[in-house]
């Protein structure tokens, strides 16, 4: 496929101002709910409820913004259509010069899905993960809320960013390459041959995701 580039000249024979080109980034999938079936991993016997928390007041206070019962090894978590500004974080606040954000005023939210028992005690995390065993690579879905359409690209320390978001809830992916020990946050889905599965990680577990993946509030943490 070929593309023709045409330059239009104004009546005063002065060329138009060049426009910034939007990077060719795969747009994130947008969602209204998170539905899980056949959650594997650690024992889910004690899991009663799945919760998504919203943090405010510099993380001293938090509220449940969505929750669902854990039934027959799965759940359906209905996501709020919008989130209050108190739960959102200015993505550009700590962004280094090596990261380009198309809207410097963009506000975002991202946290893990947490599991609780019947007494309200935290017992672990729920994730949607996959592994490429040919080149050991770890994939995990990340639930990312944005207050508008924008993209961010670039690199910070060992993590590369290549993300295009729509207003509302998006699914993006954290990728960890065990060979190069590099990290990627992308809106491009895993390859079709990567089987993604729901996984329960008990609170005492120390896996790749808890050591490597950061929430939206600490993407650019030093």
N, C-alpha and C positions, 0 to 999 in steps of 0.2 A: 504494500500500500504506500502511495506517495502523497505528499501534501504540498500544495502550492501556497507560497507566502506572497501576499499582495500588499504593497505599500500605497496608501491613498495620500494624495497631496491636496492640501487645502487651497482655497482660491488665491491666497496671498503667496502661494508657492513655498510656504514653510511647512516642513514635515510635521505630522502630529507627534505629540509627546509619546515616547515609547511606554507601553503598559507593562506592568509587572506580570510575568508569566506564572500561572499556577502550576506547581509541580504535578507530575503525573502520579498521583497516589490513589491506590484502591480505596474507595470510600468505605467507611465502617458500616456494618449492618445495624439498623436501628430496631429496637424492641420495645414492647410494652409490658412484658412479663418474663420471668425466668422459670422455665419448666425443667425439672430433673426427674429422671427415671433410673432405676437400678443403680443406686449409689453404691460404689464399691469401696475398697480400702479397709480401714479399721472398722471394728464393730460399731454399728449404729443402733444397738439395742436401747441405749439410754437417750437417744436423740428424740426430742419431742417437738421442737420448734426451730425454724430457720429465721434469722433476723438480719436486717441490714440497718446499721446505725448511721445517724447523722451527727457529726461533731460540731460544736459551736463554742464560743467563749474560750478560744485558744486551747481547745481539747479538754477543758475541765468539765464541761457539761456535754451530754449526749442524749439523743432521742432516738427511738425506734421509728424509722421512716417507712419500713415495710417488714412484714413478717407473715409466715405461713406455717401451718402444721406439717410435720414430717409423717407421712402416711405410706405404708407399704413400700418403703424404700425410696420414696421420692417426695416431691413437693411442687407446688405452683405458686411462685411469688409474684403478686401483682405489684408493679412499680408505679409510684405516684407520677402523674403526668408532668408536674413541675416540682422543683425543689426551691425552698426559701433561700435567699441570699446568705443567710447565716450559716448554711451548711456548705456553701461553695467556697472555692479557693481560687485566687487570681493566679493563673498558671504562669504568667510572665514574672511574677514577683521575685523569684530567685533564679530565673532562667539565665544561664550564661550566654555570652555573645556567640557561642558556637551553635546555639539553637535558634531557629527562626520560627516565630509564631505569627501567623497571618493577622490575627486580631489580638493586640496586646492587652485588650480589656476582657478577653475571654475568661469566663468563670467555669470551673469544673468541679466534679466530685468523683471519687472512686474509693471503695472500701471492700474488704473481704466479706463473703457470706459466712456468718457465724452460726454455729449449732449450739443449742441449749437443751438441758434435760428438764424433767417435769418440775424440778425445784427452782428453775431459773438460773442454774449454774452453767457457765460456759464450758463446753466439752470439746470443741474443735472447730475446724473450718470445712467448708464444702467448696470444691473446685471442679472445673471442667478442664481436663488435661489430656495430653497425648504425648507420645514419645516416638521419635524416629530412631529405630535401633540400628539402621545402616550407618548413619553418622550421628552418634548419640546427641540428640537435640530434644529439649523439653519445651512443650507448648502449653500455655494456659490462657483461657479466656479471662478477660478483665471487663468488668461492667463499669462503663465510663459515662457520666452524665455531663452534658455541655449546655450552656445557656444560649448558644448560637452556633452557626456553621463556621468552622475554621479548620486550619491544619497546622501542624507543627512538625518540623524536621530538624535534623542535625545530630550532634553527638555530645555526650557529657560523660567523662570518665569512660567506663567500659560499656555504656549503653548508647545505642543508636535509636533515633526516633524517626518514624515515617508514618504519621498518623493523620487521617482526614476524618473529622467528626461532623455530624449533623446535630441540630438542636434536639435535645431530648436524650434518651438512653441509647448508648452505642455498645456494641461488642467489639473490643479490640484484643490483641494477643501479645502476651509476653513470651519471648523466645530466648532460651538459654542454650548456647552451643557448648557442650562439654569438652570438645576438642580445643577450641580457641579460647574458651572461657569468656565469651562475649555475650552481651545481652542486646535484645532488640525489642522495642515496643512498636507494634505495627497494626494498621487496620486491614492488612491483607490476611485472609484466612489461611490456615495451614494447608499444605498440599492435600489433595483428595485422598491419597493413600494413607494419611495419618488418621488413625482411629481415635477420636476424642471420646473420653469417658468421664462420667461423674465420679468423684472421689472424695471420701471423707478422710480428713486428716486429724487424728486426735490431738488435743491440746499439748500433749507432752512430746509430740513428734517434732523433729528438727529436719525439715526437708529443704529442697532447693527453693521452693516458693517462699518460705518464711525467711530465708536468708538473703534472697536476691530481689524479689519483687517489692517495689515500693508503692505506697498509696499516692494519690494525686498530690497530697500535701508535702511529699518528700521526694518527688521525682528528681529534683536537682539538688538534693542534699549533698553536702560536702562530706 
